[in-house]
Amino acid sequence: MIIFLSTMEQDEKQLVTKLYNELNPMMYKIALNYLRNKEEAEEAVSSAFIKIMENIKKISKLSCPEMHSYCVSILKNESINILRKKKKFLDIDEIEDFSKDDNSLEE
């Protein structure tokens, strides 16, 4: 994150700081609702802010309500990406439970 901030202009840094201060608590709650895990919610919020910094020139042209909606959309997409990654891996307990039930194999 620090690398992104060092390459940004002063007004862009101020906008990112403003967005972070305004949206961080709300974005964390949204991510927590999606992910049900504190660490993953924090990861989603930080990933979202990295994307926000990458697209700050585009975001700065939006009105305030549009900015907030855009940022929340980025967060939702990041949360969904985390859920998709999680879904790719089965827990070992799930595999053992599946192998114990012979009927489920036939179905």
TORPA-4810 file (N, C-alpha, C, O; in nm, 3 decimals):
<nodes>
NODE_1_0.081_-0.119_0.000_0.000_0.000_0.000_0.086_0.126_0.000_0.055_0.224_-0.067_M
NODE_2_0.192_0.121_0.075_0.280_0.237_0.086_0.342_0.270_-0.049_0.360_0.387_-0.082_I
NODE_3_0.373_0.168_-0.128_0.431_0.190_-0.260_0.331_0.265_-0.348_0.368_0.357_-0.420_I
NODE_4_0.204_0.224_-0.342_0.101_0.294_-0.420_0.092_0.440_-0.378_0.086_0.530_-0.463_F
NODE_5_0.091_0.463_-0.248_0.078_0.601_-0.199_0.196_0.687_-0.240_0.179_0.806_-0.268_L
NODE_6_0.314_0.629_-0.245_0.432_0.708_-0.281_0.431_0.750_-0.428_0.495_0.849_-0.464_S
NODE_7_0.360_0.677_-0.512_0.356_0.711_-0.654_0.240_0.803_-0.690_0.227_0.846_-0.805_T
NODE_8_0.154_0.832_-0.593_0.036_0.913_-0.620_0.062_1.061_-0.597_0.152_1.100_-0.522_M
NODE_9_-0.018_1.142_-0.663_-0.010_1.286_-0.641_-0.076_1.320_-0.508_-0.151_1.239_-0.452_E
NODE_10_-0.049_1.440_-0.458_-0.098_1.479_-0.325_-0.250_1.477_-0.317_-0.305_1.429_-0.218_Q
NODE_11_-0.319_1.528_-0.418_-0.466_1.530_-0.414_-0.524_1.389_-0.419_-0.628_1.363_-0.360_D
NODE_12_-0.457_1.298_-0.489_-0.501_1.158_-0.493_-0.481_1.092_-0.357_-0.566_1.015_-0.312_E
NODE_13_-0.369_1.122_-0.293_-0.344_1.069_-0.158_-0.451_1.116_-0.061_-0.500_1.040_0.022_K
NODE_14_-0.487_1.243_-0.072_-0.589_1.298_0.017_-0.724_1.231_-0.007_-0.798_1.204_0.088_Q
NODE_15_-0.757_1.204_-0.133_-0.883_1.137_-0.165_-0.885_0.995_-0.111_-0.986_0.952_-0.055_L
NODE_16_-0.776_0.922_-0.126_-0.769_0.786_-0.073_-0.782_0.788_0.079_-0.854_0.706_0.136_V
NODE_17_-0.715_0.882_0.144_-0.723_0.894_0.290_-0.866_0.926_0.332_-0.917_0.869_0.429_T
NODE_18_-0.931_1.016_0.259_-1.069_1.053_0.290_-1.162_0.933_0.273_-1.246_0.906_0.360_K
NODE_19_-1.147_0.862_0.163_-1.230_0.744_0.138_-1.207_0.638_0.245_-1.301_0.575_0.294_L
NODE_20_-1.081_0.618_0.281_-1.049_0.519_0.383_-1.115_0.555_0.516_-1.176_0.470_0.581_Y
NODE_21_-1.103_0.681_0.557_-1.161_0.723_0.684_-1.314_0.714_0.684_-1.374_0.680_0.786_N
NODE_22_-1.375_0.744_0.571_-1.521_0.741_0.562_-1.577_0.601_0.547_-1.679_0.567_0.607_E
NODE_23_-1.510_0.519_0.467_-1.569_0.391_0.426_-1.517_0.268_0.498_-1.583_0.164_0.497_L
NODE_24_-1.402_0.277_0.560_-1.341_0.157_0.619_-1.433_0.083_0.716_-1.448_-0.038_0.703_N
NODE_25_-1.497_0.150_0.814_-1.583_0.075_0.906_-1.701_0.006_0.835_-1.734_-0.108_0.865_P
NODE_26_-1.763_0.078_0.743_-1.877_0.021_0.670_-1.832_-0.095_0.581_-1.899_-0.198_0.574_M
NODE_27_-1.719_-0.077_0.513_-1.670_-0.182_0.425_-1.632_-0.307_0.504_-1.654_-0.419_0.457_M
NODE_28_-1.576_-0.289_0.621_-1.541_-0.404_0.705_-1.667_-0.482_0.743_-1.667_-0.605_0.739_Y
NODE_29_-1.773_-0.411_0.779_-1.898_-0.478_0.816_-1.958_-0.554_0.698_-2.007_-0.666_0.713_K
NODE_30_-1.953_-0.494_0.581_-2.005_-0.560_0.461_-1.924_-0.687_0.433_-1.982_-0.792_0.407_I
NODE_31_-1.792_-0.676_0.437_-1.707_-0.792_0.410_-1.729_-0.901_0.515_-1.729_-1.020_0.482_A
NODE_32_-1.748_-0.861_0.639_-1.773_-0.958_0.745_-1.906_-1.031_0.722_-1.916_-1.150_0.749_L
NODE_33_-2.006_-0.960_0.672_-2.133_-1.025_0.639_-2.118_-1.127_0.528_-2.181_-1.233_0.532_N
NODE_34_-2.036_-1.097_0.430_-2.012_-1.192_0.321_-1.929_-1.311_0.366_-1.962_-1.426_0.336_Y
NODE_35_-1.822_-1.283_0.438_-1.720_-1.385_0.463_-1.731_-1.457_0.597_-1.685_-1.570_0.610_L
NODE_36_-1.793_-1.393_0.695_-1.811_-1.452_0.829_-1.679_-1.488_0.897_-1.672_-1.581_0.977_R
NODE_37_-1.574_-1.412_0.864_-1.444_-1.438_0.921_-1.369_-1.304_0.928_-1.356_-1.234_0.828_N
NODE_38_-1.320_-1.269_1.047_-1.255_-1.138_1.066_-1.132_-1.120_0.979_-1.116_-1.016_0.915_K
NODE_39_-1.046_-1.221_0.975_-0.922_-1.209_0.898_-0.951_-1.195_0.749_-0.888_-1.115_0.681_E
NODE_40_-1.046_-1.274_0.699_-1.080_-1.266_0.557_-1.147_-1.133_0.525_-1.126_-1.078_0.416_E
NODE_41_-1.226_-1.080_0.618_-1.290_-0.950_0.597_-1.183_-0.840_0.589_-1.192_-0.751_0.504_A
NODE_42_-1.084_-0.847_0.676_-0.975_-0.750_0.672_-0.897_-0.761_0.541_-0.858_-0.660_0.482_E
NODE_43_-0.876_-0.884_0.496_-0.807_-0.906_0.369_-0.887_-0.847_0.253_-0.830_-0.784_0.164_E
NODE_44_-1.018_-0.867_0.255_-1.103_-0.814_0.148_-1.099_-0.662_0.145_-1.092_-0.602_0.038_A
NODE_45_-1.104_-0.600_0.262_-1.101_-0.453_0.269_-0.966_-0.401_0.220_-0.962_-0.304_0.143_V
NODE_46_-0.858_-0.462_0.262_-0.727_-0.413_0.218_-0.708_-0.435_0.068_-0.651_-0.350_0.000_S
NODE_47_-0.755_-0.548_0.016_-0.747_-0.572_-0.129_-0.832_-0.471_-0.205_-0.793_-0.423_-0.312_S
NODE_48_-0.948_-0.439_-0.150_-1.035_-0.340_-0.214_-0.967_-0.204_-0.218_-0.975_-0.134_-0.320_A
NODE_49_-0.901_-0.165_-0.110_-0.835_-0.035_-0.110_-0.715_-0.032_-0.203_-0.682_0.074_-0.257_F
NODE_50_-0.650_-0.143_-0.224_-0.543_-0.148_-0.323_-0.601_-0.125_-0.463_-0.544_-0.050_-0.542_I
NODE_51_-0.714_-0.190_-0.492_-0.780_-0.168_-0.621_-0.827_-0.024_-0.635_-0.818_0.035_-0.743_K
NODE_52_-0.877_0.032_-0.526_-0.920_0.172_-0.528_-0.802_0.262_-0.562_-0.816_0.355_-0.642_I
NODE_53_-0.687_0.236_-0.502_-0.568_0.317_-0.531_-0.523_0.300_-0.675_-0.477_0.395_-0.739_M
NODE_54_-0.535_0.179_-0.727_-0.497_0.156_-0.866_-0.587_0.233_-0.963_-0.543_0.273_-1.071_E
NODE_55_-0.712_0.253_-0.924_-0.810_0.319_-1.010_-0.850_0.457_-0.961_-0.959_0.504_-0.992_N
NODE_56_-0.765_0.522_-0.884_-0.802_0.648_-0.820_-0.829_0.759_-0.922_-0.912_0.847_-0.897_I
NODE_57_-0.763_0.757_-1.035_-0.789_0.859_-1.137_-0.932_0.849_-1.188_-0.999_0.951_-1.207_K
NODE_58_-0.978_0.728_-1.212_-1.115_0.707_-1.257_-1.214_0.741_-1.146_-1.318_0.803_-1.172_K
NODE_59_-1.184_0.701_-1.025_-1.273_0.724_-0.911_-1.285_0.872_-0.880_-1.393_0.919_-0.843_I
NODE_60_-1.177_0.946_-0.894_-1.180_1.089_-0.860_-1.273_1.169_-0.950_-1.313_1.280_-0.915_S
NODE_61_-1.307_1.116_-1.066_-1.397_1.185_-1.158_-1.544_1.163_-1.123_-1.631_1.230_-1.179_K
NODE_62_-1.573_1.072_-1.031_-1.711_1.041_-0.993_-1.761_1.137_-0.886_-1.682_1.199_-0.814_L
NODE_63_-1.893_1.148_-0.876_-1.951_1.225_-0.766_-1.937_1.143_-0.637_-1.907_1.024_-0.641_S
NODE_64_-1.957_1.209_-0.525_-1.937_1.143_-0.395_-2.022_1.016_-0.379_-1.967_0.912_-0.341_C
NODE_65_-2.153_1.019_-0.405_-2.231_0.894_-0.392_-2.185_0.786_-0.489_-2.185_0.667_-0.454_P
NODE_66_-2.145_0.825_-0.610_-2.095_0.727_-0.706_-1.964_0.666_-0.659_-1.940_0.547_-0.677_E
NODE_67_-1.878_0.749_-0.597_-1.750_0.701_-0.544_-1.774_0.592_-0.440_-1.711_0.486_-0.443_M
NODE_68_-1.864_0.620_-0.349_-1.892_0.525_-0.241_-1.947_0.395_-0.299_-1.907_0.286_-0.257_H
NODE_69_-2.039_0.406_-0.394_-2.096_0.286_-0.457_-1.990_0.206_-0.530_-1.987_0.083_-0.523_S
NODE_70_-1.902_0.276_-0.600_-1.795_0.212_-0.674_-1.702_0.136_-0.579_-1.662_0.022_-0.607_Y
NODE_71_-1.667_0.200_-0.468_-1.578_0.137_-0.370_-1.642_0.014_-0.307_-1.576_-0.087_-0.286_C
NODE_72_-1.771_0.023_-0.277_-1.842_-0.091_-0.219_-1.851_-0.204_-0.321_-1.842_-0.321_-0.284_V
NODE_73_-1.869_-0.170_-0.448_-1.873_-0.273_-0.553_-1.739_-0.347_-0.561_-1.735_-0.469_-0.576_S
NODE_74_-1.631_-0.271_-0.553_-1.498_-0.333_-0.553_-1.486_-0.428_-0.434_-1.436_-0.540_-0.448_I
NODE_75_-1.531_-0.385_-0.318_-1.524_-0.468_-0.198_-1.604_-0.596_-0.215_-1.557_-0.705_-0.180_L
NODE_76_-1.725_-0.584_-0.267_-1.809_-0.703_-0.287_-1.740_-0.802_-0.381_-1.742_-0.922_-0.357_K
NODE_77_-1.681_-0.751_-0.487_-1.609_-0.839_-0.580_-1.490_-0.907_-0.514_-1.465_-1.025_-0.537_N
NODE_78_-1.418_-0.833_-0.432_-1.304_-0.892_-0.360_-1.352_-1.000_-0.263_-1.289_-1.105_-0.250_E
NODE_79_-1.463_-0.974_-0.194_-1.519_-1.072_-0.100_-1.561_-1.198_-0.174_-1.536_-1.309_-0.127_S
NODE_80_-1.624_-1.181_-0.288_-1.667_-1.296_-0.369_-1.546_-1.375_-0.419_-1.549_-1.498_-0.423_I
NODE_81_-1.440_-1.304_-0.457_-1.318_-1.373_-0.500_-1.259_-1.458_-0.388_-1.212_-1.569_-0.412_N
NODE_82_-1.262_-1.406_-0.266_-1.211_-1.482_-0.151_-1.298_-1.605_-0.129_-1.245_-1.713_-0.101_I
NODE_83_-1.429_-1.591_-0.141_-1.519_-1.705_-0.125_-1.492_-1.810_-0.233_-1.495_-1.930_-0.205_L
NODE_84_-1.467_-1.766_-0.354_-1.438_-1.860_-0.463_-1.309_-1.938_-0.437_-1.303_-2.059_-0.458_R
NODE_85_-1.206_-1.867_-0.390_-1.079_-1.934_-0.359_-1.099_-2.037_-0.249_-1.044_-2.146_-0.254_K
NODE_86_-1.179_-1.999_-0.150_-1.205_-2.089_-0.038_-1.280_-2.214_-0.083_-1.257_-2.323_-0.031_K
NODE_87_-1.369_-2.197_-0.178_-1.453_-2.307_-0.224_-1.373_-2.410_-0.304_-1.413_-2.527_-0.312_K
NODE_88_-1.261_-2.369_-0.362_-1.180_-2.460_-0.442_-1.116_-2.570_-0.358_-1.085_-2.678_-0.409_K
NODE_89_-1.096_-2.543_-0.231_-1.028_-2.637_-0.144_-1.129_-2.700_-0.048_-1.201_-2.628_0.022_F
NODE_90_-1.133_-2.831_-0.044_-1.219_-2.901_0.051_-1.142_-2.922_0.181_-1.022_-2.949_0.180_L
NODE_91_-1.212_-2.910_0.289_-1.154_-2.936_0.419_-1.134_-3.087_0.434_-1.217_-3.164_0.384_D
NODE_92_-1.029_-3.130_0.499_-1.001_-3.273_0.517_-1.116_-3.342_0.589_-1.150_-3.456_0.557_I
NODE_93_-1.178_-3.274_0.686_-1.292_-3.332_0.757_-1.408_-3.359_0.662_-1.477_-3.460_0.677_D
NODE_94_-1.431_-3.270_0.566_-1.537_-3.290_0.469_-1.510_-3.414_0.384_-1.603_-3.488_0.351_E
NODE_95_-1.385_-3.436_0.348_-1.349_-3.551_0.266_-1.371_-3.680_0.345_-1.424_-3.777_0.292_I
NODE_96_-1.331_-3.681_0.472_-1.350_-3.799_0.556_-1.498_-3.829_0.576_-1.539_-3.945_0.570_E
NODE_97_-1.578_-3.726_0.599_-1.722_-3.746_0.617_-1.784_-3.803_0.491_-1.873_-3.888_0.498_D
NODE_98_-1.738_-3.758_0.376_-1.791_-3.805_0.249_-1.757_-3.953_0.228_-1.841_-4.029_0.180_F
NODE_99_-1.637_-3.993_0.264_-1.596_-4.131_0.241_-1.662_-4.228_0.338_-1.670_-4.347_0.307_S
NODE_100_-1.709_-4.182_0.453_-1.775_-4.269_0.549_-1.915_-4.309_0.504_-1.963_-4.416_0.539_K
NODE_101_-1.980_-4.223_0.426_-2.117_-4.245_0.384_-2.118_-4.313_0.248_-2.106_-4.245_0.145_D
NODE_102_-2.132_-4.446_0.245_-2.127_-4.522_0.121_-2.245_-4.489_0.029_-2.231_-4.493_-0.094_D
NODE_103_-2.359_-4.455_0.087_-2.477_-4.426_0.006_-2.457_-4.300_-0.077_-2.508_-4.290_-0.189_N
NODE_104_-2.385_-4.206_-0.023_-2.366_-4.079_-0.097_-2.284_-4.101_-0.224_-2.300_-4.025_-0.320_S
NODE_105_-2.198_-4.202_-0.226_-2.119_-4.230_-0.345_-2.209_-4.278_-0.457_-2.187_-4.242_-0.573_L
NODE_106_-2.308_-4.358_-0.425_-2.398_-4.409_-0.527_-2.487_-4.299_-0.583_-2.518_-4.298_-0.702_E
NODE_107_-2.526_-4.206_-0.498_-2.612_-4.097_-0.544_-2.535_-4.008_-0.636_-2.590_-3.910_-0.686_E
</nodes>
